[in-house]
Amino acid sequence: MKQTPRLFRTIPGLLLSMAVAGCAILLEQTERFLTGSAWIESLVLAILAGAVLRTLWKPSTVFESGIHVSAHTLLETAVALMGAAISVEMVLKAGPALILGIVGTVGIAIGTGVLLGRAFGLPPRMALLIACGNAICGNSAIAAVAPAIDADSDEAAIAVAFTAVLGIVVVMCLPVVAHALHLTQTAGGVMAGLTVYAVPQVLAAAGPMGATAVQIGTLVKLVRVLMLGPVVAVSSLVYTRRLPLCDAKPRSCLSRFLPPFILIFMGLMTARSLDLVPHVLLAPLHMMSGMLTLVAMAALGLGVDLRNVLAAGPRVMAVVTLSLGVLGGVALLVARLCCQL
């Protein structure tokens, strides 16, 4: 009974996030009606709409709980459900060269991001948060790494704000870049999977390139997301002097190193690999994941005040932009090399 009021407190924020998501769907439908195609997908429109609304009007504390649940719990649930859509066999189809390329891209992106952050005078933890956000999966990576390295809330907030805004730019610009570089659908999908922050945003970035690009991009991105566990574990070990050691509770230790939604994702992926997930549930799970993701994207947008992003200073903007440039360059190289093998 004590949990009932807490549940009710999430309703206003959930409804607001759903409303913004609904507006994004309407905007996409309007776009299709006017132009015949959705140049900007609803996932991107949801973030944009949320960010604009948050900049013009700051939601009161009544909405905070629901927005937080939508941006974090719903997003993690959506990603976890995606595990049912992929099997180990599908991952292995990526081939050793592409898997090695993904691991190498993440490693180079994190190392370069940290070095750039320190070169521009950013605090070590903020530099690492930005690097991990760029290299793996944006907000989710920052949220997972922040407690592992005992980062301040301000550091995490600034990292999330900049990566969220520039992440939208990546999603919108990637199809144009792929077209300008005459990339094949396979190469475009690899590049999307290696550069786009969130797993669902691959659909928005790779969608205009074609169905093959979406499939390859999703596969690459899912393999890239699996890097989050090792990165969180290593980051935590690096900062063990400031963190309490894991006690006699191995589960709590595991949950610190590997976020629960990643564990669920891997569990569902294993179940799919063993053919334990009924095929009749695959479509509903995919649809549910998509709906939760759209609401989560709207909530993430509601947490981004564009004025705060600008006020954070040019140093953070420079680090994030340069890190993205390095990530994009490495991703393009990997895409071209792997697609020639």
URTAMO-V29529 format. One record per pair of residues at least 12 apart in sequence whose ideal C-beta (glycine too) atoms are under 7 Angstrom apart, sorted by sequence separation. I is the first residue (numbers start at 0). J is the second residue. D is the distance in Angstrom with one decimal. If there is no record, write none. Layout:
# URTAMO-V29529
i->(I	I)
j->(J	J)
d->(D	D)
This chain:
# URTAMO-V29529
i->(201	27	113	116	128	131	177	191	27	112	113	116	141	191	201	128	201	24	27	112	113	127	128	141	188	23	26	112	141	173	187	201	188	235	23	109	112	127	138	141	173	187	191	235	23	108	109	112	128	173	198	188	192	198	124	138	184	188	192	232	20	23	108	109	137	138	169	170	184	187	188	191	192	195	231	19	22	108	124	128	132	137	169	185	188	189	192	193	198	231	128	184	188	192	184	188	192	228	19	105	125	129	133	137	228	19	105	124	128	132	166	170	174	185	189	193	173	177	188	192	227	122	125	19	125	129	170	174	228	162	170	174	227	15	15	16	11	12	15	16	11	12	15	12	13	12	16	11	12	9	10	13	8	9	12	13	12	9	137	136	137	136	136	74	71	143	147	144	148	140	144	147	135	136	143	147	104	135	149	144	148	135	136	101	135	149	149	199	135	131	127	147	143	46	81	101	105	47	78	46	101	105	109	77	97	101	43	98	102	93	93	43	43	89	93	39	90	194	194	85	163	194	193	164	81	163	190	193	190	160	164	189	190	189	160	161	160	186	189	186	189	161	160	182	186	185	157	161	165	169	161	165	183	42	162	42	157	161	165	42	43	42	138	40	40	40	79	82	87	78	82	86	81	82	85	76	79	82	83	88	75	79	82	86	87	78	82	85	86	133	79	83	82	129	133	129	133	130	134	83	121	129	133	120	121	119	84	121	83	119	119	83	84	116	115	80	115	80	81	115	80	112	77	111	77	108	111	76	77	108	73	74	77	108	73	74	108	73	107	69	70	104	69	104	70	69	70	104	66	70	100	66	66	100	97	96	58	96	53	45	49	53	48	49	52	53	42	46	49	50	53	54	42	45	49	53	54	41	45	48	49	54	46	47	50	42	46	45	50	23	20	20	23	17	20	16	19	16	19	16	19	16	15)
j->(213	40	126	129	141	144	190	204	41	126	127	130	155	205	216	144	217	41	44	129	130	144	145	158	205	41	44	130	159	191	205	220	208	255	44	130	133	148	159	162	194	208	212	256	45	130	131	134	150	195	220	211	215	221	148	162	208	212	216	256	45	48	133	134	162	163	194	195	209	212	213	216	217	220	256	45	48	134	150	154	158	163	195	211	214	215	218	219	224	257	155	211	215	219	212	216	220	256	48	134	154	158	162	166	257	49	135	154	158	162	196	200	204	215	219	223	204	208	219	223	258	154	157	52	158	162	203	207	261	196	204	208	261	58	62	65	61	62	65	66	62	63	66	64	65	65	69	65	66	64	65	68	64	65	68	69	69	68	196	196	197	197	198	139	142	227	231	230	234	227	231	234	223	224	231	235	193	224	238	234	238	226	227	193	227	241	242	292	230	230	234	255	258	163	198	219	223	167	198	167	222	226	230	199	219	223	167	222	226	218	219	170	171	218	222	171	222	326	327	221	299	330	330	303	221	303	330	333	331	303	308	333	334	334	307	308	308	334	337	335	338	311	311	334	338	338	311	315	319	323	316	320	338	199	319	200	315	319	323	202	203	203	299	202	203	206	260	263	268	260	264	268	264	265	268	260	263	266	267	272	260	264	267	271	272	264	268	271	272	319	267	271	271	318	322	319	323	322	326	276	314	322	326	314	315	314	281	318	281	317	318	284	285	318	318	284	321	287	288	322	288	322	288	322	291	322	325	291	292	325	291	292	295	326	294	295	329	295	329	294	295	329	295	330	298	298	299	333	298	302	333	301	302	337	337	337	301	340	300	293	297	301	297	298	301	302	292	296	299	300	303	304	293	296	300	304	305	293	297	300	301	306	299	300	303	296	300	300	305	293	293	294	297	294	297	294	297	297	300	298	301	301	301)
d->(7.0	6.6	5.0	5.9	5.1	4.8	6.5	4.6	4.2	6.9	5.7	6.6	5.9	4.2	4.4	6.0	5.3	5.2	5.9	5.9	4.8	6.9	6.2	5.1	5.4	4.5	4.8	2.7	5.4	5.8	6.5	4.9	6.8	6.3	4.0	4.7	5.5	6.3	5.3	6.8	6.6	4.3	6.6	6.1	3.8	6.8	6.1	6.6	5.9	7.0	5.3	6.4	6.8	6.5	5.3	6.8	5.4	3.8	4.2	4.0	5.2	5.5	5.8	4.6	4.9	6.2	5.8	6.1	4.5	4.7	6.8	3.9	7.0	6.5	5.7	6.2	5.4	3.6	4.4	6.1	5.8	6.9	6.2	6.2	6.8	5.9	6.8	6.0	6.0	6.7	6.2	4.0	3.0	2.7	4.3	3.9	4.1	6.7	5.2	4.9	4.4	5.0	6.6	5.2	4.1	5.0	6.3	5.5	4.0	4.3	4.3	5.2	6.5	5.4	5.5	6.6	4.5	5.7	6.8	6.4	7.0	6.5	6.8	6.5	6.1	6.8	5.1	4.1	5.6	6.6	4.7	6.0	5.9	6.5	5.3	6.7	5.0	4.2	6.8	6.1	5.0	6.4	6.8	5.7	4.1	1.9	4.0	5.5	4.0	4.8	6.2	6.6	4.6	4.2	6.8	5.8	6.3	4.9	3.0	5.6	5.8	6.0	6.9	6.8	6.7	6.0	5.2	7.0	5.3	5.9	5.8	5.0	6.4	5.5	5.2	3.9	5.3	6.8	6.2	5.2	4.5	5.8	6.5	6.8	5.3	4.9	6.0	4.0	6.3	6.0	6.6	6.5	4.9	7.0	6.1	6.3	6.4	6.4	5.6	5.5	5.2	4.8	7.0	6.7	7.0	5.3	6.0	6.4	6.8	5.9	6.8	5.2	6.3	6.1	6.1	6.4	5.8	5.8	5.6	5.4	6.1	4.9	3.7	6.3	7.0	5.0	4.9	6.3	5.9	5.5	5.4	6.6	4.5	4.0	6.0	6.1	4.7	4.4	6.0	6.4	6.8	6.7	6.8	6.9	4.4	5.2	5.0	5.5	5.5	6.6	6.5	6.7	6.3	5.9	6.3	5.8	6.0	4.6	6.1	6.7	5.0	4.6	6.1	6.7	3.7	6.1	4.4	6.6	6.8	5.6	3.8	6.5	6.5	6.5	5.6	7.0	3.9	6.8	4.5	6.4	3.6	4.9	3.1	4.6	4.2	6.1	4.2	6.7	4.1	6.9	6.9	5.4	7.0	5.9	4.6	5.8	5.9	6.5	6.8	5.1	6.3	6.5	5.7	6.3	6.8	4.6	6.9	6.1	6.4	6.0	5.2	4.9	5.9	5.0	5.0	5.2	5.3	6.2	5.5	5.8	4.2	4.2	4.6	6.5	3.9	6.8	4.8	5.6	4.3	6.5	4.7	6.8	6.1	4.6	5.6	3.6	6.7	4.5	5.4	5.4	5.9	5.0	5.8	6.0	3.7	3.4	4.9	5.7	5.0	5.9	3.9	5.2	6.6	5.7	4.8	5.5	6.6	5.4	6.7	5.6	4.8	5.0	6.8	6.8	6.6	6.8	6.7	5.0	6.7	4.3	6.0	5.5	6.2	4.1	2.2	5.4	4.5	6.1	4.1	6.3	4.2	6.1	5.9	6.5	4.4	5.2	4.1	6.2	6.0	6.8	4.6	4.7	6.5	5.6	4.3	5.0	3.8	4.8	6.9	4.2	6.6	6.6	7.0)
